[in-house]
C-alpha cells in the first residue's frame, strides 16, 4: 500500500468519510555544516525519500482534530486561537505552534480533520519535526487556498519551533523540506531569517 493510500484509508477509518486532500513534506539529510545554519554558516542539505504525509479535510468550525498514526496512534483536538502547550502529547505542539504561526499571516483560517503518518525515524537526526511542520503548512495552504511560498512556510515552521515548541533551531531543516527538489542538493549560507 502506498503512503498516500495508507493515510487516506486511516482517514476514512477514523473520520468516516473521504479526505479531500493529501500532502507530503520530505525529510532531509545535511552533507556538511551541522549546527552552522543558526550561526550564519554554510550548509549542504538535500531532501530525501522519507517524510511526513497528511490526509485532511476542512471543517466549518475552528476545531482541529488530529490522529497521529506513528505517535502511538494518539489523537487530540484543539480550537484555533486557543493554543496551549501540551506536555503529555509533545507531537501536538508542532501542529499547534505551526498553526499559531500561520495565523499571524492568515488569521481567518478554520479547522480541519487531519491524519498524520510518516516514515521518518524519530530522533535519527533527519529532522522529522521540520517535515511535520511543513506538511501541516502545505495541508492548510491546500485546504484554504493560501498563497504560501516555500520561504515563508520555512520561516513559519522555524517560528513554531522557536516560539511555541521552545527549540532555538535555525531555518535549514524547514527550508529544505519546503523547497527541496528530487535529485538536487544545495550549498547555501543561511543567515537567521526573520518574518
LODORO-983362 format. One line per 4 residues: number of its first residue (from 1); their letters; for each residue x, y, z of N, C-alpha, C, O, CB. Coordinates in steps of 0.001 Angstrom, whole numbers. Each point is the difference from the previous one (the first is absolute). Glycine has a CB too. Example, Ala and Ser with C-alpha at 12.3 -4.5 7.8 and 13.67 -1.06 7.14 Angstrom:
! LODORO-983362
1 = as = 13190:-5690:7800:-890:1190:0:900:1200:0:1036:-19:665:-2928:-1154:581; 1542:2223:-1966:820:1190:60:-770:1090:730:509:1108:169:675:-1736:-2314
This chain:
! LODORO-983362
1 = xxxx = 843:-1181:0:-843:1181:0:892:1249:0:946:80:784:-2800:-1334:444; 1564:2218:-2092:789:1232:-74:-245:860:1237:-982:-189:719:883:121:-3239; 1010:1020:2757:-160:916:1133:-1313:765:-97:-703:172:996:3193:46:-832; -2816:240:-1369:-1246:750:-189:-1215:-879:280:-942:434:663:2080:1009:-2370
5 = xxxx = -1120:-2676:1205:-1129:-911:235:-161:-307:1481:-1119:-106:502:1471:-890:-2767; 789:853:2973:-53:-304:1432:-673:1125:777:-928:-256:767:3011:-1113:-997; -1631:2617:47:-592:1088:797:-1437:261:-418:-825:366:838:3090:661:-562; -2581:-1204:-1541:-1396:167:-428:-909:-1050:628:-1126:301:396:1934:674:-2550
9 = xxxx = -313:-2214:2243:-791:-1053:636:-139:252:1499:-1078:-178:567:1855:-1448:-2315; 317:2040:2386:-57:334:1425:-993:1131:251:-740:-18:983:3127:-718:-716; -2393:1714:-1161:-926:1126:134:-1445:-496:-54:-826:371:835:2523:1175:-1890; -1989:-2385:69:-1370:-511:-137:-403:-825:1215:-1139:69:461:1409:-90:-2948
13 = xxxx = 692:-770:3008:-276:-813:1186:-277:880:1225:-892:-299:794:2350:-1523:-1734; -699:2893:1087:-108:841:1191:-1175:966:-55:-682:202:1005:3129:-393:-758; -2692:789:-1409:-996:1064:-93:-1281:-414:-719:-1001:714:57:2877:876:-36; -1852:-2731:-694:-1221:-508:-622:-350:624:-1329:-1107:-202:-500:333:-230:2742
17 = xxxx = 1675:1177:-2821:-216:559:-1335:1345:134:-695:1038:-223:622:-3110:1468:145; 2074:-886:-2038:1215:44:-809:686:1358:109:-651:1041:-92:-359:-2707:-1477; 2312:1650:1763:789:1236:77:-64:742:-1335:-112:-612:-1062:1653:-438:2777; -1467:2366:-1638:-47:802:-1221:1385:301:-566:121:372:-1167:-2232:621:2000
21 = xxxx = 3155:-1149:-19:1344:305:-499:1045:-887:660:-193:-507:1105:-514:2867:-1526; 1811:-2530:-281:1172:-724:504:1216:887:-209:185:553:-1084:-1220:-2833:575; 1864:2420:1538:1221:797:-109:1183:-769:573:-139:-801:924:-1206:2922:-773; 2500:-1855:-723:1252:-645:429:1074:1063:138:81:922:-812:-707:-3094:-337
25 = xxxx = 1448:2041:2174:1191:841:148:1193:-919:249:-45:-845:894:-1317:2810:28; 2426:-1804:-1705:1155:-889:147:856:344:1208:-24:1119:512:17:-1414:-2964; 750:-690:2882:1009:204:1024:1286:412:-686:7:209:-1213:-1088:-1899:2762; 2175:1811:-803:1254:430:-609:1195:-664:665:-69:-458:1141:-990:2636:-1726
29 = xxxx = 2144:-2216:-153:1315:-284:564:846:1243:-230:-268:786:-909:83:-3318:491; 1196:2700:1239:918:1119:-181:1392:-575:-200:555:-628:901:-1987:2189:521; 1991:-1348:-2593:1280:-609:-344:1171:677:707:948:-673:403:-1910:46:-2609; 907:1938:2361:999:724:802:-686:1160:701:-1035:480:-462:2906:-1128:-1127
33 = xxxx = -1307:1098:2693:-457:1227:630:-987:-168:1130:-780:916:256:1173:102:-2389; -396:-2166:2834:-905:-140:1138:269:1097:1029:1147:328:301:-1264:-2819:-683; -959:3041:904:30:1035:1046:633:1303:-462:414:807:832:-299:-2620:833; -32:2038:-2968:505:1301:-466:-1113:871:-562:199:1199:-195:1992:-2270:-304
37 = xxxx = -3354:494:236:-1054:792:-646:-513:1112:907:-474:1022:-494:-171:-3036:-824; 729:1837:2628:-450:1065:894:1159:881:458:-148:792:931:-1717:-2268:-180; 3031:1338:-1413:1166:835:284:548:649:-1267:1197:268:-103:-655:-1745:2042; -1429:1727:-2904:379:634:-1273:1027:-815:-776:844:565:-695:-1319:1640:1728
41 = xxxx = 409:-3514:-920:978:-855:-667:-539:-653:-1255:-1168:164:-352:2182:-568:2546; -134:-350:-2872:-377:-724:-1213:-530:-1390:359:476:-640:937:1260:1916:-2262; -2722:-1720:563:-565:-1333:160:-174:-632:-1379:10:695:-1016:-1192:-10:3159; 1024:-2005:-2168:-130:-729:-1267:-1077:-1076:168:319:-1185:93:2132:1621:-694
45 = xxxx = -3743:-22:639:-1083:-953:227:-627:-523:-1290:143:593:-1069:-579:569:3204; -259:-2286:-2001:-757:-568:-1116:-1265:-657:559:34:-633:1055:2096:253:-2422; -3226:535:658:-1231:-701:360:171:-1484:-305:704:-375:-938:-2103:2446:477; 748:-2911:1266:106:-1453:-181:-1397:-604:-132:-1011:696:103:3176:-747:1218
49 = xxxx = -2193:-1259:-1551:-1271:-669:-267:-705:-469:1272:-875:-864:-67:1808:156:-2116; -575:1249:3313:-773:-155:1232:-764:1292:220:427:1059:-459:1259:-2688:1470; -2815:1554:-311:-737:1223:225:-1273:-206:787:-257:-1072:547:1212:1914:-2627; -1747:218:2121:-1260:17:733:-1149:118:-982:47:803:-932:1068:235:2938
53 = xxxx = -2150:-1842:-1793:-1175:-18:-871:-1237:373:803:-171:-443:1136:1228:-1319:-2598; -1913:2575:868:-1232:403:663:-1168:-128:-970:58:474:-1134:1221:1099:2639; -2337:-2222:-1036:-1292:6:-683:-905:915:813:-2:-63:1229:296:-2315:-2186; -1064:3226:282:-756:1009:741:-1241:460:-738:-134:-165:-1213:2249:892:2243
57 = xxxx = -3012:-150:-262:-1159:709:-529:-272:1189:895:258:-43:1203:-1235:-2074:-2191; 458:3174:399:-303:1206:773:-1287:-175:789:-835:-851:-309:2012:2245:-1402; -1313:-565:2737:-1195:18:830:-630:1391:-74:642:957:-432:323:-2732:1980; -2211:1876:-1130:-685:1287:1:150:740:1324:-415:1153:120:-1197:-2090:-1751
61 = xxxx = 2210:270:2634:217:644:1289:1498:241:194:772:-124:-951:-2848:-983:1915; 2487:1444:236:1401:318:283:753:-1146:677:1093:199:531:-1772:2176:-338; 98:-3564:-214:623:-1148:669:930:-742:-952:-310:-198:-1175:-1696:-19:2669; 3143:-183:-960:945:-843:-736:60:-1342:707:389:-77:1165:979:2080:-1963
65 = xxxx = -1755:-3064:93:98:-1371:503:1187:-668:-692:128:78:-1222:-2650:-215:1663; 3392:-520:332:1181:-650:-571:118:-1423:540:-108:-239:1203:1276:2473:-1423; -948:-3155:-688:382:-1360:355:1425:-208:-502:264:106:-1197:-2684:-964:1089; 3343:560:1033:1417:-184:-331:321:-1490:63:266:-546:1070:339:2850:-159
69 = xxxx = -636:-2940:-2056:138:-1452:-79:1317:-501:581:33:-1043:653:-1470:1097:-2668; 2522:680:1782:1324:-462:423:404:484:1382:1111:-275:454:-491:233:-2825; -1502:753:3035:258:444:1384:-919:-780:922:-866:561:671:1559:1773:-1427; -483:-3633:772:-796:-922:825:-1486:87:-297:-829:-222:883:2548:417:881
73 = xxxx = -2062:131:-3019:-1396:89:-439:-807:926:909:-1138:-300:361:1304:-2023:-1300; 441:3447:1301:-663:960:872:-845:984:-812:274:279:-1168:1606:-506:2821; -2903:731:-997:-843:1038:-585:-70:1179:950:164:-148:1211:-1511:-1570:-2471; 1101:2884:697:-240:1182:812:-809:989:-812:-189:-171:-1205:2326:-185:2498
77 = xxxx = -2607:1378:-631:-690:1088:-705:209:1291:786:269:-19:1202:-2012:-1582:-2161; 1617:2696:266:88:1318:623:-771:980:-864:-383:-307:-1128:2639:-219:2171; -2474:1704:-494:-735:1041:-701:988:1089:-404:809:445:814:-2948:-956:476; 2070:937:-2548:858:1084:-471:-229:1240:862:-1125:266:424:1082:-1193:-2783
81 = xxxx = 1084:1665:2609:37:1173:881:58:-393:1479:122:874:858:-1404:400:-2589; 1197:-2562:2041:64:-452:1399:1128:-1015:148:-215:-1116:471:-2276:1509:-163; 3675:0:-709:1146:-901:3:543:-144:1420:48:961:767:513:-304:-3142; -155:-1884:2703:512:-272:1334:1036:-1122:-85:-273:-1069:-546:-1918:1813:1607
85 = xxxx = 3367:-491:-522:1076:-996:-48:-453:-1283:690:-535:37:1108:2281:1795:-1129; -1529:-2961:-640:-424:-1310:504:1227:-813:381:706:-510:-870:-2785:565:-568; 2331:-177:2726:1176:-734:483:-167:-1508:-139:991:-731:10:-550:2588:1583; -1676:-2334:-1723:-242:-1445:-112:103:-496:-1433:445:-1124:-233:-1916:1277:2222
89 = xxxx = 1068:661:-2946:72:-371:-1419:879:1026:-703:-489:896:-686:-1825:-1990:729; 3619:942:144:949:991:-515:-152:213:-1504:180:1117:-485:1396:-1760:2304; -1904:-413:-2561:-136:117:-1450:-1073:1022:-384:107:659:-1034:631:-3042:810; -1769:2511:1059:-1092:923:-336:451:1458:51:-626:859:-621:-1001:-2525:1521
93 = xxxx = 2699:1953:-173:496:1374:79:553:485:-1338:-23:1197:-287:548:-1576:2696; -30:-548:-3225:473:385:-1329:-1165:438:-887:151:902:-824:1772:-2504:1054; -3067:973:-65:-1184:398:-766:-530:1331:527:-260:922:-774:-312:-3346:323; 414:2518:1765:-525:1240:580:915:1184:-294:-467:1062:-411:-629:-2402:2217
97 = xxxx = 2395:1160:-1595:943:1087:-240:24:429:-1453:99:1189:-300:1261:-2027:2182; -1450:-132:-2790:8:301:-1432:-1249:770:-399:80:955:-773:1276:-3014:352; -2504:1655:939:-1233:704:-348:-69:1371:663:-545:939:-580:-599:-3142:318; 1685:2329:1460:78:1318:634:846:946:-850:-361:1161:-195:104:-2221:2472
101 = xxxx = 1388:555:-2781:859:810:-870:-719:330:-1310:56:1138:-466:1991:-2206:1486; -2723:79:-1616:-719:218:-1249:-1065:1092:153:-233:788:-918:650:-3186:295; -1052:2431:1785:-1085:967:215:505:1423:193:-807:930:37:-519:-2759:971; 2635:2029:-883:526:1362:8:-118:626:-1388:-18:1223:-138:1604:-1838:1996
105 = xxxx = -1665:-232:-2885:-139:474:-1378:-1416:-219:-524:-541:843:-716:2963:-1332:332; -3014:-642:743:-1346:-363:-466:-894:-241:1218:-243:-1150:367:1179:118:-2508; -1424:2097:2767:-740:-157:1268:-1400:-585:-150:-630:-336:1002:1921:2248:-175; -1789:-2040:-2046:-1389:-410:-185:-178:-1466:-391:-1102:-408:-366:651:2730:-280
109 = xxxx = 1528:-3126:718:-170:-1418:-328:-916:-660:1026:-167:482:1120:2454:-548:-2195; -2867:-1039:658:-842:-776:907:673:-1343:269:1153:-219:-372:-3257:1360:-491; 1373:-2022:1507:563:-1262:456:129:-1051:-1084:-251:256:-1177:-705:257:3357; 1352:-1701:-1754:195:-1109:-936:43:-1309:768:310:-32:1190:945:1529:-2784
113 = xxxx = -1572:-2571:893:245:-1362:468:1270:-476:-677:121:95:-1222:-2605:-579:1591; 3440:-32:409:1303:-405:-529:364:-1403:454:-234:-374:1149:953:2762:-1170; -145:-3159:-891:680:-1244:350:1440:137:-457:268:310:-1161:-2403:-1702:968; 3060:1157:1115:1428:175:-257:706:-1340:119:-212:-752:951:125:3120:-94
117 = xxxx = 929:-2650:-1842:851:-1186:47:1282:311:-745:38:922:-815:-2037:-2478:948; 3025:814:132:1254:235:-698:977:-1126:236:-250:-914:786:-117:3352:-587; 1483:-2355:-895:1019:-1034:132:1344:585:425:1053:-576:-275:-2244:-764:-1460; 1144:2498:2411:1219:631:492:356:-612:1345:-794:85:937:268:2070:-2164
121 = xxxx = 1706:-2774:1352:390:-533:1315:198:1151:988:898:823:-177:207:-2825:-921; -1934:2060:2128:92:1084:970:1289:-114:800:389:-1085:431:-2892:1189:-293; 3155:1033:51:1239:28:762:1220:-463:-761:1053:-209:602:-2420:-154:1357; 1257:197:-3275:1121:-492:-806:802:1127:-637:878:-253:-825:-2189:-1803:383
125 = xxxx = 1015:3297:817:730:1128:-562:-444:377:-1401:738:676:-717:1159:-1357:2104; -3085:259:-1792:-502:288:-1339:-1059:1100:11:-586:310:-1038:1073:-2671:404; -731:2942:1789:-901:1137:141:-1449:-337:-311:-606:590:-895:2505:856:317; -2446:-2385:1315:-1403:-354:-176:-918:1166:375:-1088:123:-562:1663:-2521:1028
129 = xxxx = -163:3247:463:-868:1106:421:-208:1008:-1127:-1120:471:-198:1920:-773:2551; 246:640:-3091:-145:949:-1112:-896:-573:-1087:-830:715:-561:3100:218:1061; -2109:-2203:-799:-852:-660:-986:-1465:61:444:-889:254:-813:2797:-1785:161; -2149:1300:1924:-1347:54:574:-582:1403:-155:-1137:159:-443:1743:-1974:2090
133 = xxxx = 176:2831:-1280:-471:1387:-89:-343:391:-1437:-1048:593:-256:2450:-33:2249; -523:-889:-2912:-236:383:-1396:-1184:-773:-572:-765:551:-792:3212:-29:510; -2612:-1776:663:-1171:-761:-456:-1292:650:488:-970:85:-752:2338:-2195:757; -1389:2569:1244:-1182:686:533:-267:1283:-788:-1142:284:-361:1596:-1245:2654
137 = xxxx = 600:1733:-2558:-161:1247:-745:-492:-250:-1427:-886:703:-486:2698:310:1880; -1234:-2017:-2063:-461:-337:-1350:-1464:-420:11:-764:350:-900:3089:-1048:292; -2707:-54:1634:-1375:-479:102:-984:1158:129:-1004:47:-710:1843:-2149:1771; -552:3037:-154:-915:1127:182:21:939:-1205:-1015:616:-324:1353:-782:2799
141 = xxxx = 814:279:-3140:50:798:-1225:-899:-607:-1069:-685:722:-723:3030:-7:1273; -2342:-2044:-650:-884:-691:-963:-1465:155:396:-842:333:-834:2670:-1991:346; -2130:1414:1766:-1388:12:442:-645:1378:-148:-1180:116:-330:1741:-1946:1918; 227:2861:-1340:-565:1348:31:541:907:-1103:-151:1221:59:-119:-1499:2382
145 = xxxx = 897:-324:-3439:464:730:-1182:840:1221:397:-258:1121:-439:-1782:-1902:-818; 3052:534:2101:855:1070:498:1204:175:-916:569:-978:-484:-1316:511:2843; 1121:1688:-2586:1195:315:-785:1195:-50:954:395:1013:577:-1709:454:-2237; 1878:-2658:1812:1063:-230:985:1245:-505:-710:102:-1184:-320:-1800:676:2120
149 = xxxx = 2647:1409:-2049:1241:-362:-688:902:-812:921:-146:21:1222:-18:2052:-2634; 1107:-2794:789:874:-898:746:826:678:1072:112:-516:1112:-32:-853:-3117; 505:2526:1692:824:701:994:-855:456:1172:420:-104:1152:1150:857:-2963; -2761:-250:1530:-897:429:1071:-412:-1189:861:-37:110:1226:-796:1771:-2669
153 = xxxx = 525:-3014:820:-344:-1204:758:1157:-409:909:-213:-371:1155:-1307:-375:-3018; 2742:813:1339:1164:-346:812:133:925:1202:301:-456:1103:836:-413:-3149; -1358:2163:1843:73:955:1106:-1068:-283:1055:253:115:1200:665:1596:-2779; -2122:-2085:1117:-1071:-320:939:326:-1263:800:-273:-62:1199:-1379:1148:-2746
157 = xxxx = 2231:-2083:893:411:-1208:712:1052:304:1049:-67:-512:1117:-454:-829:-3143; 1488:2168:1675:1031:399:963:-629:776:1161:365:-208:1157:1354:289:-3010; -2661:812:1543:-683:766:1041:-709:-935:981:35:220:1211:-336:1695:-2821; -343:-2964:1079:-695:-961:862:976:-673:953:-285:-137:1189:-1418:-247:-2986
161 = xxxx = 2852:-37:1280:995:-672:852:578:959:1032:136:-350:1172:418:-1197:-3061; -214:2753:1455:639:961:898:-959:505:1078:357:58:1177:1144:612:-3052; -2709:-308:1472:-894:726:895:-1012:-866:740:-440:372:1088:725:1516:-2598; -666:-3038:948:-1026:-821:652:604:-1278:584:-220:-321:1168:-1500:1245:-2750
165 = xxxx = 2480:-1648:763:591:-1254:466:1156:272:956:204:-740:962:-878:-376:-3109; 1436:2188:1878:1098:352:886:1350:-505:-446:909:-143:819:-2534:139:972; 1776:-272:-3081:1278:-444:-560:599:1154:-805:-612:477:-955:-170:-2909:862; 1958:2871:472:628:1141:-658:763:-460:-1245:1224:115:-68:-1038:1080:2288
169 = xxxx = -920:-1715:-3195:614:-554:-1205:189:1077:-1055:-603:1072:68:-437:-3290:426; 1886:1916:-1469:127:833:-1183:-1106:-330:-986:-1014:-594:366:3496:740:-32; -2282:243:-1585:-1064:-152:-997:323:-1055:-1056:-822:-249:-881:239:2630:1259; 1753:-3005:-311:398:-930:-1053:-1020:-1125:-198:-402:-290:-1127:2782:823:1647
173 = xxxx = -2794:-1159:577:-867:-1180:-124:-1329:342:-657:-458:-707:-898:1537:-253:2927; -1692:2041:-1579:-1282:400:-572:158:438:-1453:-865:-274:-832:85:963:3111; 1879:-12:-2582:211:507:-1353:163:-1137:-1004:-568:57:-1091:1630:1986:2056; -300:-3068:-613:201:-1100:-954:-1269:-850:-112:-294:-536:-1068:2764:502:1613
177 = xxxx = -3225:-89:562:-1253:-749:-72:-1021:734:-867:-771:-630:-724:1222:-335:3000; -455:2291:-2203:-959:793:-774:394:139:-1459:-871:118:-862:330:1113:2930; 1850:-1241:-2369:436:364:-1342:904:-1022:-686:386:195:-1153:-586:2120:1900; 543:-3404:-53:884:-995:-596:-621:-675:-1213:-1207:-239:-39:2197:-128:2278
181 = xxxx = -156:61:-3232:-448:-661:-1221:736:-1316:-186:1148:-145:419:-1671:2369:-1452; -136:-3166:413:580:-1311:-251:1285:140:-822:41:708:-1006:-2339:-1758:1099; 3346:355:365:1252:-25:-741:872:1220:187:979:171:-726:-2135:-1553:-887; 823:2245:2577:784:1218:199:401:160:1454:-753:-349:909:-433:1412:-2825
185 = xxxx = 2384:-530:2122:468:427:1313:407:1459:-145:196:482:-1115:596:-2837:1788; -666:3053:435:216:1435:-45:1120:393:957:-42:-343:1181:-2370:702:-1795; 3413:360:106:980:618:879:-460:1435:206:-43:789:-944:1971:-2296:140; -2267:1835:2027:-525:1334:276:563:530:1309:384:-760:889:-2482:210:-2149
189 = xxxx = 2137:1854:1352:326:668:1259:-1307:530:537:-700:753:-677:3078:-129:-44; -2706:-1014:1930:-1310:329:547:116:958:1172:248:-422:1129:-1090:-1800:-1870; 666:3502:480:-120:919:1129:-1325:-219:697:-916:-581:-581:2372:2264:-576; -1569:-1233:2375:-1264:-143:733:-1044:859:-704:167:1214:-119:1033:-1655:2339
193 = xxx = -2272:-186:-2683:-1049:701:-733:-1113:411:949:-396:-777:870:952:-513:-2952; -1053:2487:1923:-1101:492:820:-1223:215:-880:122:401:-1158:1492:697:2767; -2788:-1364:-1058:-1251:265:-718:-286:1493:14:-1009:440:-552:112:-2718:1167
